[in-house]
C-alpha cells in the first residue's frame, strides 16, 4: 500500500493560511491503514482546525480519494469551503484538486509503496519502475533496495552486509547472493544485466 | 598505460582534486609523481565530496605531460552525461578511463544531492565499449571511433569473494581491460584471491600507512580492507611510524609484484614519499 506520514501541523496550518471555511477529507484506503487519514484522524484534524479559528464546514472519509469518481461524488453537497485539507496520499490530494478550484492542502507526505512488516512498520521493496526484473534478482528489487540501484552489484561499499549509504539497511546484493547460494544457483549471478529500460 | 597493455609491470599514482579551483595544488602533487609513475589517476569527487572535475583535472595532467587515468563514476551523471564526458575526454586526449559506480552522496559533503546511478559500473564499461565501436548506448553512430583503455575496480578483500569474482568476470565480458584494487595490506589474502582471477591485468592498490590510528581506521571503516596485526604492531611500536609505513608499503609491493601486473599507489597527501617507496620496492626507475 501507499505509505503516508503526517506533516507537521504547523506546515499544514501555514499552507491553509488566512481563510475562513475548511473541509477535511480523509481516505478509506491506505491512509486509513497508515493512521494518517482515517475516521479518527479526520475528527482530530477537524477539532484542531476549529480550535485554530477555522470553520470546518464538512469532514468525512472518502472511500478512495485517489479514485476521481468517488472523490467527485464526495464533493457534492459540501458547498464551497475556502480550502480543503486532504488527508490522503499525493494521488488522493491530486485527484481532489482536479475537481475544485479551491486550495487543496495535503496533510500528509507520501513516502513510498510499502510492505507492512507489523503495525506502523513499513518497508520499501518496490519503486513501481514499470520494468519488473524481480525474477532476475532472487525476488529482491535492486531498484528499491540497493541505494545505488545497481543492476550488476554489489558495489564495493557494503560492510558487514550493510549498505554504505545507510548502515541500518541490508545490502540488497548480499541478500541476493545469500538467497542464490541457499538454492545452489549462485552461478545465476554471472548473467550481465542490461541497463534500465525505464527512467525510474 | 602502454606498458600495461604490453604486459609490463606498471606503476600508477593518484591525484585527488581538492575543494577549489586553483590548479597549483595539482601541479605540486604532480611534481612528486612525474617520472616516478607511468600514469596518474584523477579521482571523481571522491567520497562524494564536491571537488574540481576529474575531466578538467585530467586535462591539467595532460598539459603537464602526465598521462591521466580519468576516473568516472555513475553517481552524478545519467547516460547522456557519461557518454558526453567520455567523448569530450577523448577529444582532449584522455585515453584511460576507470569506470566506477561511485560513493553514495549520503556519505559526502552534499548529502542531499540526488543520486543518479542511471547506469552501474558494468553498464558504464559496456557503454564505453560501444563508444569504442563507434556508437552510443542507443545504437546511434558516432562520427569517429574512440580508443579508450578501460579500467574497473576490484576488491580482493571483499566480504564475499565468490561474488566479487563473478562481478570481475562480468566486467571483463563488458569490456574491462584492467583492474585497480581496493587497498591491499593482507598480502596472503590478495595472492589467494589472484589465483582465481582471470588473466586481465590487475594493479594492486597501495596506501602507505602513517600511524597505527590510520591502520585501525582503514581496518575498521573501509570495506574490503583488513590490516594484519603484524603491521599494526610494527606501527604501534615504531619511533617513526611514517617511515615504518613507507617500508611496509615497499614490502607489500615486493610481495604482490609476482602476482599482479602493477601497483596503484594512493599516497593521500604523502606523494613526496612515492619515490622512496618505489626505490625501496626495487622499482625506483621508470623508462
Interface residues (C-beta under 8 A of the other chain):
Chain A: X147 X148 X149 X150 X151 X152 X153 X154 X155 X156 X157 X158 X159 X160 X161 X164 X165 X166 X173 X174 X177 X186 X189 X190 X192 X193 X194 X195 X196
Chain B: X74 X75 X79 X101 X102 X103 X104 X105 X106 X107 X115 X117 X118 X119 X120 X121 X122 X123 X126 X127 X137 X153 X155 X158 X159 X160 X162 X163 X166 X167 X169 X170 X173 X174 X182 X221 X223 X224
